[in-house]
Amino acid sequence: MTERELLVLAAKAADDKRAEDIVALNVQGISLIADYFLICHGNSEKQVQAVAREMKEKAEEAGVNVKRLEGFDEAKWVLVDMGDVVAHIFHRDERLYYNLERLWGDAPREDVQSELMP
C-alpha cells in the first residue's frame, strides 16, 4: 500500500464516522515525522474515539501496523501514527485552539475530498 493509498484509507475511515473538515497535508520534505498529516474533528469525545477506532481498524485490516494511538481516553486530540501517515483527530474546540493547518501552513494540501464522494 502506498502512502497516498493509506492517506485515502484513513480519510475514508474518518468520513465513515462523520468526522468534519477533513484536511490532508503533504509534509514531505517539511517534517521528518511523516509524509502526510490527516486532520479532522468530531463534535464529542465519543465521536472522536469512534473515528480513531475506525481508522485503526481499517489500517490494520489493510495490513498496516499502527505504531501508536495517543490521547484516546481523553478524546480531545487523538494521534493515530500509521508511519508515513499521521492522523490528528481533534475535539472541535481543541482543533480551533491548536490550529495545525496554520502551524503547517507551508505544507501543500492534498485533495482527498474527491475520493470520499460516493
C-alpha positions as CSV (number, residue, x, y, z in Angstrom):
1,M,0.0,0.0,0.0
2,T,1.4,3.4,-1.0
3,E,1.4,6.4,1.4
4,R,-1.2,8.0,-0.8
5,E,-3.5,4.9,-0.6
6,L,-3.1,4.9,3.2
7,L,-4.0,8.6,3.4
8,V,-7.2,7.9,1.4
9,L,-8.0,4.9,3.5
10,A,-7.6,7.0,6.7
11,A,-9.7,9.8,5.2
12,K,-12.5,7.3,4.3
13,A,-12.4,5.8,7.8
14,A,-12.8,9.3,9.2
15,D,-15.6,10.2,6.8
16,D,-17.4,6.9,7.6
17,K,-17.7,8.1,11.2
18,R,-18.8,11.6,10.1
19,A,-15.6,13.4,11.0
20,E,-15.8,17.0,10.0
21,D,-13.5,19.3,7.9
22,I,-11.1,16.5,6.8
23,V,-7.8,18.1,5.6
24,A,-4.8,16.3,4.3
25,L,-1.4,18.0,4.3
26,N,1.6,16.8,2.3
27,V,4.5,17.3,4.7
28,Q,7.2,15.5,2.7
29,G,10.4,17.5,3.0
30,I,8.9,19.6,5.7
31,S,8.5,17.2,8.6
32,L,10.7,14.2,9.5
33,I,7.7,12.6,11.3
34,A,5.6,11.6,8.3
35,D,4.8,12.2,4.7
36,Y,1.2,13.1,5.3
37,F,-0.9,14.6,8.1
38,L,-4.6,14.0,8.1
39,I,-6.5,16.4,10.3
40,C,-10.2,16.2,11.2
41,H,-12.5,16.7,14.2
42,G,-15.5,15.3,15.9
43,N,-18.1,17.1,18.0
44,S,-18.0,14.9,21.1
45,E,-15.5,12.7,22.9
46,K,-17.4,9.6,21.7
47,Q,-17.3,10.6,18.1
48,V,-13.5,11.4,18.3
49,Q,-13.0,7.9,19.8
50,A,-15.2,6.3,17.1
51,V,-13.2,8.0,14.3
52,A,-9.9,6.9,15.9
53,R,-11.1,3.3,16.4
54,E,-12.4,3.1,12.8
55,M,-9.1,4.5,11.4
56,K,-7.0,2.0,13.4
57,E,-9.2,-1.0,12.4
58,K,-9.2,-0.1,8.7
59,A,-5.5,0.4,8.7
60,E,-4.9,-2.9,10.5
61,E,-7.3,-4.7,8.1
62,A,-5.2,-3.4,5.2
63,G,-2.0,-4.8,6.8
64,V,-0.7,-1.5,8.2
65,N,0.9,-1.5,11.6
66,V,-0.5,1.3,13.7
67,K,2.6,2.3,15.7
68,R,0.9,4.5,18.3
69,L,-2.6,5.6,19.3
70,E,-2.2,8.5,21.8
71,G,-4.9,10.5,23.6
72,F,-7.7,8.0,23.1
73,D,-9.0,8.0,26.7
74,E,-9.2,11.8,26.9
75,A,-10.5,12.2,23.3
76,K,-9.5,15.8,23.0
77,W,-6.7,15.2,20.5
78,V,-6.1,11.6,19.3
79,L,-3.0,10.9,17.3
80,V,-3.0,7.8,15.1
81,D,0.5,7.0,13.9
82,M,0.4,4.8,10.9
83,G,4.0,5.5,9.9
84,D,4.0,7.6,6.7
85,V,0.6,8.9,7.6
86,V,-0.2,10.5,11.0
87,A,-3.8,11.4,11.7
88,H,-4.8,14.1,14.2
89,I,-8.4,13.7,15.3
90,F,-9.5,16.6,17.4
91,H,-12.5,17.5,19.5
92,R,-13.8,20.7,17.8
93,D,-12.7,23.1,20.5
94,E,-9.2,21.7,20.6
95,R,-8.8,21.9,16.8
96,L,-9.6,25.6,16.9
97,Y,-7.1,26.1,19.7
98,Y,-4.1,24.2,18.2
99,N,-4.9,25.2,14.5
100,L,-2.4,22.7,13.0
101,E,-3.3,23.9,9.5
102,R,-1.8,27.3,10.3
103,L,1.2,25.7,12.0
104,W,1.9,23.6,9.0
105,G,0.8,26.4,6.6
106,D,3.6,25.9,4.2
107,A,2.6,22.3,3.5
108,P,0.5,21.8,0.4
109,R,-3.0,20.3,0.8
110,E,-3.8,17.0,-0.8
111,D,-7.2,16.5,-2.3
112,V,-8.8,13.6,-0.6
113,Q,-12.4,15.0,-0.7
114,S,-12.9,13.8,-4.3
115,E,-12.1,10.3,-3.1
116,L,-14.7,10.5,-0.4
117,M,-17.6,11.1,-2.8
118,P,-19.9,8.0,-3.1
